[in-house]
Amino acid sequence: MIEKIRYFEKLAELLEPKAKDRDDTRRRVVEYGEQFLKGLKNANAYNAISDRGAPLLDSPISEEAEPAGIGELIELLKKNVDFPGLNPASGGHLGYIPGGGLYYSALGDYLAAVFNRYAAFFPIGPGAVTMENMLIRWMNDIFGFPQSAVGNLTTGGSLANLMAIVAARDSKNIHSGDVARSVVYMSEQAHHSFAKGLRIAGLRECKVRRIRVDGRYRMIADELERQIEMDKEDGLLPFFAVASAGTTNVGAIDPLEGIATICRTHGLWYHVDAAYGGFFILTEDGKKKLRGVELADSVTVDPHKGLFLPYGLGVILVKDKNALNTSHFDRAPYMATPPAPGDEPSPCDLSPELTKHFRGLRLWLPLKLHGVKPFRACLEEKLLLAKYFYGEIKKSGFEVGPEPDLSIVTYRYVPEAIADDLDKVNKFNEELLEAVNDCGKIFISGTTLEKKYTLRFACLSFRTHLETVDLLLETLKDKVAILKKAYCLDKAD
Ligand SMILES: *Cc1c(COP(=O)(O)O)cnc(C)c1O
């Protein structure tokens, strides 16, 4: 038996590379990262290719190590993962909600993985949990929540929204027999993660009232109140309302204070989805526009959007600690370490997860190394770039949506000769988007607003600056001219 153990031990030791191998592998990985970062300014924001990563399948996982080592694997990554499709690290990413990828976050993730501290449970990972809770208290402060509020670092905004739904369901005591009479409220423009979350939370049968929006795509608070009153008269159970603080579609901020008052009057759980817009509260203008967020019962924010982190970090903040606890607390004999007075709250008691990635470090490290100031400046810059784009695109003869609340602008081009034909105008703009994205340097996305296909300018990457916006403006003008020629709309227009 001992011989066998030794035999397996020898093989298992391969999992612990020697210092020299670590050195070599790390050097090549870091070099590859450097190569990518140095080339980023000239790299495409989007690469359309036909095989879309499929060659990865020709290199299956096998019993034996890759004979060519890390060099070959980097080549595989480079060609098949880091090339095709959208390049979210690019400042030319102006579609959907742009991402980021702060370098110091990557180093935070590196350290978190090397040390592998247990960030789920305070008694065994006290430092890691303290760091995560300190970050949550920092955010409580930013959003005007009391220090007694709790929260959790999630994988993203969708999970944070799901946790808000669950906390609301349990703290409003919605039992299975009540579900069909229960009502939730959100605007027509609310994020689709709520529709998903309600189903996951066992609330498939509850009634969802999509409250109408005004000309700026903000929820009409009066209609919310009227609907709640009607539902109450009908014997229904209104229990949960969502306001968006920056819709994904157009960046609109619902009337946060008005909705707060209505929720308080009628006893609803008030959730603010600030996944996209939340961190604009660090700016002067954003602070005013987000007034009322402090009145919410819970808030969702996404550092992997508004703080430019690499993907994988959302946050839920909840004022009533018991609410998250009721839904998520449990214990088992194999977690024998008893909590002591003065312990920090443990993430595993406030979220569906137990063992989890130590996500705090990827936020803490860049915040500590940079300070908050450059984050604030970057967000101010994004607001101004959106204003600038709005003014310039309007001057270029495009039809624009409402003035931006935050950093999203909607616009489309309406050639005069086909102005009365909605289908043709829609098609023109779809082709315009394709033509812009085919150039590669800029990636934009579109949406549909009142049946009109509309282009979106969504500015949130820390690598997007004035030159990027000017390049988009130039490209749009060029492509419109080319398309009009192709459509033979030149003279008529
Ligand atoms: C992005 C977004 C979400 C979802 O967040 P993920 O991090 O993508 O899961 C929810 N709400 C709004 C308003 C968003 O913009």
Ligand as a Chemical Component Dictionary entry (heavy atoms), coordinates in Angstrom:
data_LIG
# 
_chem_comp.id                   LIG 
_chem_comp.type                 NON-POLYMER 
_chem_comp.pdbx_formal_charge   0 
_chem_comp.three_letter_code    LIG 
# 
loop_
_chem_comp_atom.comp_id 
_chem_comp_atom.atom_id 
_chem_comp_atom.alt_atom_id 
_chem_comp_atom.type_symbol 
_chem_comp_atom.charge 
_chem_comp_atom.model_Cartn_x 
_chem_comp_atom.model_Cartn_y 
_chem_comp_atom.model_Cartn_z 
_chem_comp_atom.pdbx_ordinal 
LIG C1 C1 C 0 -26.635 45.052 -16.518 1  
LIG C2 C2 C 0 -27.899 45.262 -15.799 2  
LIG C3 C3 C 0 -28.456 44.251 -15.015 3  
LIG C4 C4 C 0 -27.893 42.858 -14.978 4  
LIG O1 O1 O 0 -26.618 42.847 -14.459 5  
LIG P1 P1 P 0 -25.569 41.682 -14.834 6  
LIG O2 O2 O 0 -24.373 42.108 -14.071 7  
LIG O3 O3 O 0 -25.392 41.728 -16.321 8  
LIG O4 O4 O 0 -26.140 40.397 -14.373 9  
LIG C5 C5 C 0 -29.587 44.545 -14.289 10 
LIG N1 N1 N 0 -30.135 45.775 -14.344 11 
LIG C6 C6 C 0 -29.640 46.760 -15.107 12 
LIG C7 C7 C 0 -30.301 48.088 -15.114 13 
LIG C8 C8 C 0 -28.502 46.536 -15.866 14 
LIG O5 O5 O 0 -28.015 47.506 -16.638 15 
# 
loop_
_chem_comp_bond.comp_id 
_chem_comp_bond.atom_id_1 
_chem_comp_bond.atom_id_2 
_chem_comp_bond.value_order 
_chem_comp_bond.pdbx_ordinal 
LIG C1 C2 SING 1  
LIG C2 C3 SING 2  
LIG C2 C8 DOUB 3  
LIG C3 C4 SING 4  
LIG C3 C5 DOUB 5  
LIG C4 O1 SING 6  
LIG O1 P1 SING 7  
LIG P1 O2 DOUB 8  
LIG P1 O3 SING 9  
LIG P1 O4 SING 10 
LIG C5 N1 SING 11 
LIG N1 C6 DOUB 12 
LIG C6 C7 SING 13 
LIG C6 C8 SING 14 
LIG C8 O5 SING 15 
# 
